[in-house]
Amino acid sequence: MNNIKSLIRLALSEDIGPGDATSEAIIPKGLVWRARVIAKEDMILAGGHIATAVFKTVDKKIAVKLLKKDGARLKKGAVIMTARGPARSLLAAERTALNFLQRLSGIATLTGRFVSLTKGSGIKILDTRKTTPGLRLPEKYAVHCGGGTNHRMGLYDMYLIKNNHVDIAGSVTEAVLAVRSKNRSGLLIEVEVRNFRELEEAVISGADTVMLDNFGPKMAQKAVKIVQKLSKTIKFRPKIEISGGISLKNIKKHAKTGADFISVGALTHSAIAVDICMRVK
């Protein structure tokens, strides 16, 4: 929560600066107005509590009522929240509150589309670390609101052996052995693989999860069968994640491969902000 408060203060500082010149010139200091925040398109809401905190940070005299919960599917025209307080303060908070709401709801809405296209497959949609610098926590929260599953938060809460690690270590096996020798915290180990040879190494080495890097649906389906066959020998089946080149157009094909997860960087790096406005009276 402290991180969110710092983000809000930073965002308000860059927008308001020393003061709202226009409102201070036009609006009487004691004027009290009401405002409604309205969805201008169908969407999944995320960031309602952050927008509320923006208004309260600008002016504690603003009374905010959040009418819709994060994760709710809203129709165009739905009133998300109402606020009542000094008109100058409402307008000073407006842009920052809407920026958070629009960005996070855009992520939640896009995530919801991916999730809906894989419904019934049992597969989980994962996010990535491809987030806006400084906004990882709220953006991953937005993915959760859209029905997605959070992958690792950063470099610290999971081992993820990627291609560069393998190239430096010399092989997948050597990389996994190096991690196992240092794994004092019991962190899960995931290995990104580029081909079937690396896949077999990762499974035999005891990876908890294997990530199929840019495998097409047919290759991924074959990879799943290889994992199933090897797991009978080692008595353990690692989780299987598909990654790379995933879009709304091909997600259904990947969902039929038998994998456990599909990670989609677009959830956070390419989501389009939804249209939300504030109306005062």
C-alpha positions in Angstrom: 0.0 0.0 0.0 2.9 2.4 0.7 4.1 1.8 -2.9 0.6 2.8 -4.2 0.6 6.0 -2.0 4.0 6.9 -3.4 2.8 6.4 -6.9 -0.3 8.6 -6.3 1.8 11.4 -4.8 4.3 11.2 -7.8 1.4 11.3 -10.3 -0.3 14.2 -8.6 3.0 16.1 -8.3 3.7 15.9 -12.0 0.2 16.9 -13.0 -0.7 19.6 -10.5 2.7 21.0 -9.7 2.4 24.3 -7.8 -1.4 24.4 -8.5 -4.2 24.2 -11.0 -3.9 27.6 -12.7 -7.2 27.3 -14.7 -9.4 26.2 -11.9 -8.0 28.7 -9.4 -8.7 31.5 -11.9 -12.3 30.5 -12.7 -13.8 28.6 -9.7 -14.6 30.2 -6.4 -12.6 28.7 -3.5 -15.6 27.5 -1.5 -17.7 26.1 -4.3 -18.8 22.5 -3.7 -19.8 20.2 -6.6 -20.8 16.6 -7.2 -19.1 14.4 -9.8 -19.8 11.0 -11.4 -17.1 8.8 -13.0 -18.7 7.0 -15.9 -17.7 4.0 -18.1 -18.0 5.1 -21.8 -17.5 1.5 -23.1 -18.0 -2.1 -22.0 -15.1 -3.0 -19.7 -13.8 -4.9 -16.7 -13.1 -2.5 -13.8 -9.7 -2.3 -12.0 -8.2 0.4 -9.9 -11.3 1.7 -8.2 -9.6 1.9 -4.8 -6.6 3.7 -6.3 -8.9 6.3 -7.9 -10.6 6.8 -4.6 -7.3 7.3 -2.9 -6.3 9.9 -5.5 -9.4 12.0 -4.6 -8.8 11.6 -0.9 -5.1 12.5 -1.3 -5.9 15.7 -3.1 -8.5 16.8 -0.5 -9.7 14.9 2.5 -13.0 16.9 2.3 -13.9 14.9 -0.9 -16.5 12.2 -0.1 -16.1 9.3 -2.5 -18.6 6.5 -3.0 -17.3 3.5 -5.0 -20.3 1.9 -6.7 -18.6 -0.9 -8.6 -16.1 -3.5 -7.4 -12.8 -4.2 -9.1 -13.3 -7.2 -11.4 -16.9 -6.2 -12.3 -17.9 -6.4 -15.9 -19.5 -3.0 -16.7 -21.6 -1.9 -19.6 -21.2 1.4 -21.3 -22.9 4.2 -19.2 -22.3 2.5 -15.9 -21.5 4.9 -13.0 -18.3 3.7 -11.4 -18.1 6.1 -8.5 -19.5 9.4 -7.2 -17.6 12.2 -5.4 -18.7 15.3 -3.6 -16.4 18.1 -2.4 -14.7 21.4 -3.3 -14.9 21.8 -7.1 -11.3 22.9 -7.4 -10.2 19.7 -5.7 -12.4 17.5 -7.8 -10.9 18.9 -11.0 -7.4 18.7 -9.7 -7.8 15.0 -9.0 -9.7 14.1 -12.1 -7.0 13.4 -14.6 -4.8 11.4 -12.3 -7.7 9.3 -11.0 -8.9 8.6 -14.5 -5.4 7.8 -15.7 -5.1 5.0 -13.1 -8.6 3.8 -13.8 -8.3 3.8 -17.6 -4.9 2.1 -17.7 -5.7 -0.6 -15.2 -9.2 -1.3 -16.5 -7.7 -1.6 -20.0 -5.4 -4.3 -18.7 -8.2 -6.1 -16.9 -10.4 -5.9 -20.0 -7.8 -7.3 -22.3 -7.0 -10.1 -19.8 -10.7 -10.9 -19.7 -10.8 -11.4 -23.5 -7.9 -13.9 -23.3 -9.4 -15.7 -20.4 -12.8 -16.0 -22.1 -11.2 -17.4 -25.3 -9.6 -20.2 -23.3 -12.7 -21.0 -21.1 -13.2 -24.7 -20.6 -9.6 -25.6 -21.5 -8.4 -25.6 -17.9 -5.4 -23.5 -19.0 -4.4 -20.4 -17.0 -3.4 -17.1 -18.5 -0.2 -15.7 -17.0 1.2 -12.2 -17.0 4.9 -11.3 -17.4 7.5 -8.8 -16.2 6.8 -6.6 -19.2 5.1 -4.0 -17.1 5.3 -0.2 -17.0 8.3 0.7 -14.8 7.0 1.6 -11.3 3.5 0.2 -12.0 4.2 -3.5 -11.7 2.1 -4.1 -8.6 -1.1 -2.3 -9.8 -0.8 -3.7 -13.3 -0.4 -7.3 -12.1 -3.4 -6.6 -9.8 -5.4 -5.5 -12.9 -4.5 -8.8 -14.6 -5.9 -10.6 -11.6 -9.1 -8.5 -11.8 -9.5 -9.7 -15.4 -9.3 -13.3 -14.4 -5.6 -13.9 -15.2 -3.0 -15.4 -12.9 0.1 -13.6 -11.7 3.5 -15.1 -12.6 6.5 -14.1 -10.6 6.6 -10.5 -9.3 10.3 -10.0 -10.0 13.7 -11.7 -10.2 13.5 -12.6 -6.5 10.6 -14.9 -5.9 11.3 -17.7 -8.4 14.1 -19.2 -10.4 13.5 -18.7 -14.1 16.4 -20.0 -16.2 16.3 -18.3 -19.5 18.2 -18.7 -22.7 21.0 -16.4 -21.7 21.5 -18.3 -18.5 21.7 -21.6 -20.4 24.2 -20.2 -22.8 26.4 -18.9 -20.0 26.1 -22.1 -18.0 26.8 -24.3 -21.0 23.6 -26.4 -20.9 20.2 -26.7 -19.4 21.4 -29.4 -17.1 24.4 -27.3 -15.8 22.1 -24.3 -15.2 19.6 -26.4 -13.2 22.3 -28.0 -11.1 23.8 -24.6 -10.3 20.4 -23.3 -9.2 19.7 -26.4 -7.1 23.1 -26.0 -5.3 22.1 -22.5 -4.2 18.3 -23.0 -3.6 18.1 -22.6 0.2 14.6 -21.0 0.1 12.8 -23.7 -1.8 11.9 -21.4 -4.7 10.3 -23.1 -7.7 12.5 -23.6 -10.7 11.3 -22.9 -14.2 13.4 -23.4 -17.4 12.8 -21.7 -20.7 13.6 -24.2 -23.6 14.1 -23.5 -27.3 13.9 -27.1 -28.7 13.0 -30.6 -27.8 16.5 -31.5 -26.7 16.5 -28.7 -24.1 13.0 -29.7 -23.1 14.2 -33.3 -22.3 17.1 -31.9 -20.3 14.9 -29.6 -18.3 12.4 -32.4 -17.4 15.1 -34.9 -16.5 17.0 -32.3 -14.4 13.9 -31.8 -12.3 12.5 -28.5 -13.3 9.2 -27.6 -11.7 8.0 -25.9 -14.9 9.2 -25.8 -18.5 8.5 -22.8 -20.6 8.1 -23.5 -24.4 9.7 -20.5 -26.0 8.1 -19.6 -29.3 6.8 -23.1 -29.9 3.9 -23.1 -32.4 0.7 -25.0 -31.4 1.8 -28.2 -33.2 5.3 -28.1 -31.6 3.8 -27.4 -28.2 1.4 -30.3 -28.6 4.4 -32.6 -29.4 6.3 -31.1 -26.4 3.4 -31.9 -24.1 3.5 -35.6 -25.2 7.3 -35.7 -24.6 6.8 -34.4 -21.1 4.1 -36.9 -20.4 6.3 -39.7 -21.6 9.3 -38.6 -19.6 7.3 -38.0 -16.4 6.4 -41.7 -16.3 10.1 -42.5 -15.9 11.0 -39.7 -13.4 7.6 -40.1 -11.5 7.0 -36.3 -11.7 5.3 -34.2 -14.3 6.5 -30.6 -14.5 4.0 -27.8 -15.4 4.1 -26.7 -19.0 4.0 -23.0 -20.0 3.7 -21.7 -23.5 5.2 -18.3 -24.2 6.0 -16.1 -27.2 3.8 -14.8 -30.0 0.5 -15.3 -28.3 -2.4 -13.2 -29.5 -6.2 -13.1 -29.4 -6.1 -14.7 -32.9 -4.1 -17.8 -32.0 -4.8 -18.3 -28.3 -7.5 -20.9 -28.9 -5.1 -23.1 -30.8 -2.5 -22.9 -28.0 -5.2 -23.7 -25.4 -5.8 -27.1 -27.1 -2.2 -28.3 -26.7 -2.6 -29.7 -23.2 -0.3 -27.2 -21.5 -1.0 -25.7 -18.1 -0.2 -22.1 -18.7 0.0 -19.5 -21.4 2.0 -16.4 -20.6 1.0 -13.2 -22.5 3.2 -10.1 -22.4 0.6 -8.1 -24.3 -1.6 -8.1 -21.2 0.5 -5.3 -19.7 2.7 -4.0 -22.5 0.0 -3.6 -25.2 -3.3 -3.1 -23.4 -5.3 -0.1 -24.6 -6.7 2.2 -22.0 -10.5 2.1 -21.8 -12.7 5.2 -22.1 -13.8 6.6 -18.8 -14.9 10.2 -18.0 -15.9 12.4 -15.1 -18.9 14.6 -15.2 -19.5 17.3 -12.7 -22.6 19.2 -11.7 
